[in-house]
Amino acid sequence: MASLPYADVDSTLRAIAGQAEGFGRFTIGGLHGPLFPITSLSDDGPGSLREACRRLGPGWIVFEVSGVIQLSSYLNVGSYKTIDGRGQRVKLTGKGLRLKECENVIVCNLEFEGGRGHDVDGIQIKPNSKRIWIDRCSFKDYDDGLIDITRGSTDITVSRCYFAQHDKTMLIGADPSHVGDRCIRVTIHHCFFDGTRQRHPRLRFGKVHLYNNYTRNWDIYAVCASIEAQIYSQCNIYEAGKKKKTFEFYTEKAADREEARSGLIRSEGDLFLDGAQPCLLTGIGDSSLFHPSEYYQTWTMEAPSDSLKHVLQIFTGWQPIPRPVDRHG
């Protein structure tokens, strides 16, 4: 337990701002804005989440009610917002959140389940959004992705989240024609991918640092590096079910290149259980694969173990924690 990250982020309401590890570490959300209390579970109207998210300027959104919000359309989230579910249990269903051309957004301690329709993701981050932190959220059963990060969106951290009952879990970089996605940088850590079929994540073009995640019982592969992807997989737990292939490599041709290429994965300190196949390409092409320390100096990580596996089964996703007191201004 001593090596788990974020020991102090629940000390006060806004202590979480700017505390993400990894590429999203500068995300402050609505730190400098007023409290926006949500008093209604309606899709729209006074006191609703949708009304709060469309307000201009920074804001720290908290919930005075628990329950289910049935979204009839994507809920667009503007810049400098924190959607903070601590202290209540709020589930979004029907559609999801869309983070479009925004920056500095924190989404914390919510549940996402049962999104329906074409291109409906739990959280869709595109285009050109940056400094995003998704923390302690639970995701299951959407028609498209659970979290999709595409079209030039970058400097994002996904931490302590729980993923279940889903096929195409997390897509980062959507298409070989989107060569601007070379800018994408994402950190995924201390997450639990529980029987989701594939894409933990699937990456095109960008850079992803995975550490201290627990992925089990996938149905196609665990992690996929496609065109020009660079994935640094560090001290994760990969526990196979029927399918043993942990890492997949898909070859595609970038729109501005003559030759097709796949991506690179470096596996360092990962634990492979129940026949999960280790990375065969470890050490090959390392000179062109980034190291996280080129971008940030510290991250909280321990060797993978049964103890870590147990902790991640308990402390990922929505948590029944009280809302911290707000000492702001």
N, C-alpha and C positions, 0 to 999 in steps of 0.2 A: 504493500500500500504506500510505503514511504516514497516510492519513485513515481507515483502517478502525478500527472501534471495538474496545474490549476488549483492548487490547494486553497488559495486565498480569493478566488474570484467570486465567491458567494458571501464574502464578509460584509459588503455593502452592495447596494443595487448596481451601481455603475463601476464597481471594481473590475468587472469583466472587460471593460473597454480597453483596447490596446494590449490585451494580454494573450492573444492567440499565439501559439507556436507556429513556426514555419512561414510559408509564403504570405499568409494573411495576417502577419503579426502587427501590421500598422492599422488594422481595422478598429475604428473607434465608434462606429455606429452612431447613435443619437446622443452621444455623451453630453454635448453642450445644449441640448434642447430640453423643452419642458416634458413632464410626464403626460402621456396620452392614455388615460384609463379606458379600457374596453368594458362596457357595461351591457352590451347586447350581443347575442350570438347570431343575429340576423346577417344575411349576406351583404346588406348595405343599409344605409340610414344612420340616424343619430346613435352614437355610442358604439358603432360597429368597427370591426377591424379594417374593412375596406375604406371607410371614411377616414380613419386615422392614417392609413397608408397614403392617401392622396393629399394629405395636408402638405403644404410647402414648408421647407426648412427642416432643421433637425428635430427629432422627437424620440422619446423613450416610451415605447408602447408596453403597457402592462395590462393584465387581465383581472377584472373584479369578479368574473364568472367562470365556471368550468362548463364544458360540454362540447357539442359538435357544431361546427360552422360549415354549412352546406354551401359551397361556392358554385355559382351558376356560370362563372367565367373566370379566367385567370385573374388573380389579384396582383396588380402591379405595385411594386414597392419602390419608393423613391430613395434618393440618396440621403445619407446621414440619418438612418432609422435603425433602431433596435426593436425587434419584436421579441419580447421577453415573456416566456410562458411560466417562469418560476412562480410557485405559489398556487397555481391552478393546474387543471388538466384539460387542455384544449386540443381538439382534433379537427384538422381541416380535411374535408372530403369533397368529392365531385370534381374539383379542379385543383390547381396548386398555386404557388407563388411564382411570379415572373419578375426577375431582376433584370431590367432592360436599361442599358446605358446609364447605370447608376454606380455609385461608389460609397464605400463605408456603410455597409449593411451587416448587422449581426442578427441571426435568427437562432433563438435559444429555447430549448425545452418545450417543443411542440411535437404533436403527432400528425402524420400525414398518412391517410389510408383511403383507398377506393376512388382513385382518380379515373374518370372515364372520358373517352373521346380521343380523336386523332391528335397526336403530338401533345398529349397531356402528361406533363411531368410533375413530380412532387414539388421540386424547386427547379426552375428553368433559368439559367444564368446566361443571357445573351441579349444583344451583342455589346461588346466593349464595356463590360462592367468590371470593376476592380475593387480590391480590398473588401473581400467578403469573408465572413466567418459563420459557418453553420456548426452549431455545438449542441450536443445532447438532444438530438431529435430522433424520432422513430419513423421509419418509412416502410410501407408495405402496399403491394397490390395497386399499382398504377398501370394504365394502358400503354404508356410509353416508358419513360425512364423514371427513376426515383430522384436522382440529381443529374442534370445535364449541364455541362459547362462548355460553351462553344462560342465561335465567332469573335475571337479576340478578347475574351474575358480572362482575367488573370489576377494573380496575387490573392489566392483563395486558400483557406484552410477549412477542412471538414474534420471534426474531432468528436470522439465519444458518441457517435451515432450508431443506430441499430437498423439493419436492413433485413427484410424477410419477405417471403411469399411473392417473389417477383422474378422476372426473366432478365431484362436488359437494365441492369442496376444503375450503372454510372458511366455515361459516355462523356469523354473529354476530347473535344475536337471532332466535328461532325462529318467532314467530307474532304476528300483529297483536293478539291478545288479551293478550299478555304486556307490558302497558304499563309494568311495573316495569323493563323493560329499557332505559328511558331513562337509567338510571344507568351503562350499560356504557361503558367506556373501554378501548381497546386500541391498542397500538402494534405495527406490523409493519414490520420493517426488515431490510435486507440478506438477504432471502430470494430463492430461485430457484424460480419456478413454471414447470416444464418440461413444457409440453404438456398440462397439466391442463385440463379442458374449461371450467370456470366456477367462480365464487365465489372470487375472490382479493382480498378476500372478497366475500360478499353480506352486507349489513348492514341490520338494522332498528333504528330508535330511537336507537342509541348514537352514540358518537364514535370514529372510527378515524383514526389518523395513519399513513400509508404513506410510507416514504422509502427510497430507494436499493435498491428491490427490482427484480428482473428477471423479467418475465412474458412468455412467448413461446408462440406456436402454440396459443392457446386455441381452443375450438370453438364457443362460444356468445357469451361476452363475457369481459372480464378482471375488471372490478370492477362491482358492482351496489349502488346506493343505493335502498333501498326505504323504507318508511314512516318519515318523520322522521329518516332517517339523515343524519349529517354525516361526510363523508369528506374528509380533507385529503391529497391525493396530491402528493408533493413529490419531485422529482428521481428519479423511477423510470424504468425502461426498459420500454416496451411494444413488443414486436416481433410483428407480426401474422403469422399463417399464412393460411389460406383465409378466415377470418372477420376482418373489419376493425373491427368495433364494439368499441371499448375499454371504454366506459362505458355501462352500462345503468341505466335508471330504471324501477322497478316501483311502481305506484300501489296502495296498500291503505288500508283504513280502520281506524284504531285503535279498540279496543273502547270507549274513553271519548271519542271524537270523532264529530262529525256528518259531517264531510267526509273523503273519501279524499285521501291525499297521497302523494307519492313523497319521495325524499330529495335531498340536495344533495351535489355533488362540486366541490371546488375543485382544479384542476390547476395546479401551479406548478413550472415548471422541468422538467417531464417530457419524456422523449425518445420520440418516436413513430416506429417504423421499419416498413418494408415495407408502407406504406399503413394502418397503425393510425390510427384516427380520433381526433383530439384532442377534448377535452371541449368540447361546444358551450355548456355552461352556465357556463363560467368567468366569474366576475364577477357572475352573477345570484344574488341572494339572499345575497351574501357577508355582509351585516350580521348574519344569523342563523346563520352558520357559524363554528364555533369556530376559534381559532388555537392551535396546540400551545403557544406561549409563554405562554398563559394558565395552563398547568398545569405546565410544566417549562421551565427556562431554556436548557438546552443539549442538543444531540444531535449525533452525528458524521455529517456528510453531505458529499458532494461532488457536483459536477455530473455527470450521467449521461454515460457515454462508453464506447467500446470497451474501454478498460482496466478500468472497473468491471464491465462485462459478463463479461470474462474472469475476473476475480477471483471473482465470484459463482458462476461455474461450477465453480470449484475448491474454494472455502473455505466452501461451504454444506453442510449435512447432517453426517452422522457423519464424524468426522475421526480419522485414525490418530495420535493424539497420546498421549504417555505420561501416566500419572497423576501429577499433581504431588505433592510431598511434603506431608504434613499436619503443620503446626507448631502445631496447636491444643492448648492446655492440657497 
